[in-house]
Amino acid sequence: MLHYLYADELNTKPILKNAMFRDRAVQFSERLGWDVSVDVYGEERDEYDEMNPLYVIWELPDGRHGGSMRALPTTGPCMTNDHFKDITGGDISSPLIWESTRFCLSPNVDDQAGRVSAAVMLAGCEIGIKFGLKHAVGVFDARMVRIYRALGWSPDVLGSSGEGRSRVSVGLWEFSEDIRQTLCTKAGVAPDLSALWIDRAFGMPRPMAQKSMAG
């Protein structure tokens, strides 16, 4: 199932919390060789994890972390604006655009990576629709192009840098009900169930988007 948790709520799911940060270390440091910070507990974090972002976490049937992603408003500090202006040509800042980063799959889901990827992307789409957003912005590497295409939700590329496997791009994903339905099918999640999960997390009316900028 999908969980929607701000950073200050992660301790309510300690097993998922710790596994998410450990799996991030495995993916970004060990497998991809990125220059990221891994602590003595084998967990990967950066400065944006200190800004109370919103996390989406796919929990496997046995309770383990399957995949995750985090979201921050572009009206505050975010990775795209702080580190990738050479690609975008300037800040992308709007209350209707949130940044999605640290898309991570657990090494335990190789046999169902497509379904889990779809579930994590579905959560991102649910956030956009729930919060009344227009787009998500994100930085992605070359390996993700095939994944987005297979999921049926490829971004509009704003710019790229590098070549081959080292190519890094910034893209915009538009939120829509059609995309939500497509991702539900790819994830094997009934639309009503997906709606129930996010409604349980936030209830009605829609939450204030700025909560994720709180201490």
Buried (B, 14 or more C-beta within 10 A) or exposed (E): BBBBBBBEBBEEBEEBBBBBBBBBBBBBBEEEEEEBEBEEEBBBBBEBBEBBBBBBBBBBEEEBBBBBBBBBBBBBBBBBBEEBEEBBEEEBBBBBBBBBBBBBBBEBBEEBBBBBBBBBBBBBBBBBBBBEBBBBBBBBBBEBBEBBEEBBBBBEEBEBEEEEEEBBBBBBBBBBEEBBBBBBBBBEBEBEEBBEBBEEBBEEEEBEBEBBBEE
